[in-house]
Amino acid sequence: MLLTSVTFELLDPLLARRFAHLFPQGLDWDGPGVVSLLQAGFGPQLNGLIKMLGEPLPSLKGAFLAQANLYGAIIPNTDLSGADLEEANLEDANLSRCDLPRARLHEARMIWTNMRASNLTGADLSKCAWVNGLLDLADLTGANLTGSSLLRAVATEAIFVQASLKDVDLSWSQLSGADFSRADLRNANLRGANLRRANLEGADLIGANLADALLGGARLDGASMPQGWDEVCFEAP
């Protein structure tokens, strides 16, 4: 399918003229074409295009989308394996059930971003702003979330096996049933977090803030716990 200025006339005549200036030959609705479109700043029109064309977003595997604006994009089930989304704006976007293994999301803006049940194994999510993030059932095995803010995240039954969560802010998050086995949680802020039935076996929590955290039913075998943790946590089921 070929995108032309006529396609954009149905969305916005001003955008149509801009598209015609940038892409006089048009763009194919395929991976390279969509990447060119997003790199040119047409991200806010993505939802309208998908609805109008009646076509799903093509694979964006390995795409270079650093600093792209995908605010509010509704693109579940998209292949973004190995994509570079460094410093991208993913605020209020729906990327549920997406494939993002080894994707780069360093310093991405992800306020209210929905990545429920997505594959984020080995992804770089360091220093991203993921406040109020939705990632229950997501697989973040081996992911790097060092220094990220996940304040009030919903990550029920998410998988963080061997993930780097050093200095992460997971305060007041819903983490019940999550798997943090062998994860690096040094100096993490887990204040008020719900860790009921979480698997923390072999995890390193030295220096972590567990004040007001709920640990009823959590598995702690082999975990390195911060000094005084049992005095500030609530272990009742």
C-alpha positions in Angstrom: 0.0 0.0 0.0 1.4 3.4 -1.0 0.9 6.5 1.2 0.5 9.7 -0.7 -0.5 13.3 0.0 -4.1 12.2 -0.9 -4.0 9.8 2.0 -3.3 12.7 4.4 -5.8 15.0 2.8 -8.4 12.9 4.7 -6.7 13.6 8.0 -5.4 17.2 7.6 -4.8 19.3 4.5 -1.8 21.0 6.1 -0.2 17.7 6.9 -0.9 16.6 3.3 1.1 19.5 1.9 3.9 18.8 4.4 3.9 15.1 3.4 4.0 16.0 -0.3 7.0 18.2 0.3 8.9 15.6 2.2 7.9 12.5 0.3 6.9 13.6 -3.3 7.0 9.9 -4.4 5.0 8.7 -1.5 5.9 6.0 1.1 5.1 2.4 1.2 3.2 1.2 4.2 5.9 -1.2 5.3 8.7 -1.1 7.9 11.1 1.3 6.2 8.2 3.5 5.1 6.7 3.8 8.6 10.1 4.5 10.1 10.6 7.3 7.6 7.2 8.7 8.5 7.9 8.5 12.3 11.3 10.0 11.9 9.7 12.9 10.0 7.4 13.7 13.0 4.1 12.1 11.8 3.8 10.0 15.0 0.7 11.9 16.3 -1.1 10.9 13.1 -0.3 7.2 13.5 -3.6 6.1 15.1 -5.6 7.9 12.5 -3.7 6.3 9.7 -4.0 2.8 11.1 -7.8 3.4 11.5 -8.2 4.9 8.1 -6.1 2.3 6.2 -7.6 -0.7 8.1 -4.1 -2.2 8.2 -2.0 -3.2 11.2 1.4 -1.6 11.8 4.1 -3.5 9.9 7.1 -5.0 11.6 9.5 -2.4 13.0 12.2 -4.9 14.0 15.5 -3.1 14.4 14.0 0.3 13.6 15.8 3.4 14.5 13.2 5.5 16.3 15.3 7.5 18.8 13.5 10.6 20.1 10.4 9.6 18.0 7.1 11.0 19.2 4.6 8.1 19.7 2.5 9.9 22.3 -0.8 8.0 22.7 0.0 5.5 19.9 -2.2 2.4 20.0 0.1 -0.3 18.5 -0.4 -3.6 20.4 1.2 -6.8 19.0 3.9 -4.9 17.1 7.3 -6.4 16.4 9.9 -3.9 17.8 12.6 -6.4 18.4 16.0 -4.7 18.8 14.4 -1.3 17.9 16.2 1.9 19.1 13.6 4.0 21.0 16.1 5.9 23.1 14.6 9.1 24.5 11.4 8.4 22.6 8.1 9.8 23.8 5.8 6.8 24.6 3.6 8.6 27.0 0.1 7.1 27.2 1.0 4.6 24.4 -0.5 1.1 24.2 2.3 -1.4 23.4 0.7 -4.4 25.1 1.8 -7.8 23.9 4.6 -6.3 21.8 7.9 -8.0 21.0 10.7 -5.8 22.3 13.5 -8.1 23.1 16.9 -6.3 23.2 15.1 -3.0 22.4 16.8 0.2 23.5 14.5 2.5 25.6 17.2 4.4 27.5 15.7 7.6 29.0 12.4 7.0 27.2 9.3 8.9 28.4 6.8 6.3 29.4 4.2 7.9 31.6 1.1 5.6 31.7 2.6 3.4 29.0 0.9 0.1 28.6 3.3 -2.8 28.0 1.2 -5.6 29.5 2.3 -9.1 28.6 5.0 -7.7 26.3 8.4 -9.4 25.7 11.1 -7.1 27.0 13.8 -9.7 27.6 17.3 -8.1 27.6 15.8 -4.7 26.8 17.6 -1.5 27.9 15.1 0.5 30.0 17.7 2.4 32.0 16.9 5.8 33.3 13.4 5.8 31.7 10.5 7.6 33.2 7.8 4.9 33.5 5.5 6.4 36.2 2.2 4.6 36.4 3.4 2.0 34.0 1.3 -1.0 33.2 3.5 -4.1 32.8 1.7 -7.0 34.5 2.6 -10.4 33.0 5.5 -8.7 31.0 8.7 -10.6 30.6 11.7 -8.5 31.6 14.2 -11.3 32.1 17.7 -9.9 32.0 16.4 -6.3 31.3 18.4 -3.2 32.4 16.2 -0.9 34.4 19.0 0.8 36.4 18.0 4.2 37.7 14.5 4.1 36.2 11.4 5.6 37.8 8.6 3.1 38.0 6.6 4.8 40.7 3.1 3.3 41.1 3.8 0.6 38.5 1.4 -2.2 38.0 3.6 -5.3 37.5 1.6 -8.1 38.9 3.2 -11.5 37.9 5.8 -9.7 35.8 9.1 -11.5 35.3 12.3 -9.7 36.4 14.6 -12.7 36.5 18.3 -11.6 36.6 17.2 -8.1 35.7 19.3 -5.0 36.7 17.1 -2.9 39.0 19.8 -1.0 40.9 18.6 2.4 42.1 15.2 1.9 40.5 12.1 3.6 42.0 9.3 1.0 42.4 7.7 2.7 45.4 3.9 2.1 45.9 3.9 -0.4 43.0 1.8 -3.5 42.6 4.3 -6.3 42.4 2.4 -9.3 43.8 3.4 -12.6 42.3 6.3 -11.0 40.3 9.5 -13.0 39.8 12.6 -11.1 41.0 14.8 -14.2 41.4 18.5 -13.4 41.1 17.7 -9.7 40.3 19.9 -6.8 41.3 17.8 -4.6 43.5 20.5 -2.8 45.3 19.5 0.6 46.6 16.0 0.2 45.0 13.1 2.2 46.4 10.4 -0.3 47.3 8.6 1.8 49.8 5.0 0.8 50.1 5.3 -1.8 47.3 3.0 -4.8 47.3 5.4 -7.8 47.1 3.0 -10.4 48.3 3.9 -13.9 46.9 6.8 -12.4 45.0 9.8 -14.5 44.2 12.9 -12.8 45.6 15.1 -15.9 45.8 18.7 -15.0 45.3 17.9 -11.3 44.8 20.3 -8.6 46.0 18.4 -6.0 48.0 21.3 -4.5 49.9 20.5 -0.8 50.6 16.9 -1.1 49.3 14.2 0.9 51.0 11.5 -1.6 52.1 9.6 0.7 54.5 5.8 -0.2 54.5 6.4 -2.9 51.9 4.1 -5.9 51.9 6.0 -9.2 51.9 3.4 -11.7 52.9 4.1 -15.0 51.2 7.2 -13.7 49.4 10.0 -16.2 48.8 13.2 -14.9 50.2 15.6 -18.0 50.1 19.1 -16.8 49.4 18.1 -13.2 49.1 20.5 -10.5 50.5 18.2 -8.2 52.5 18.9 -4.7 53.8 19.6 -4.1 57.4 16.5 -3.8 59.6 14.1 -4.8 56.8 12.1 -7.0 59.1 11.3 -4.1 61.3 9.8 -1.9 58.6 8.0 -4.4 56.3 4.6 -6.0 56.8 4.8 -9.7 56.3 1.2 -10.6 57.2 -0.7 -12.2 54.3 
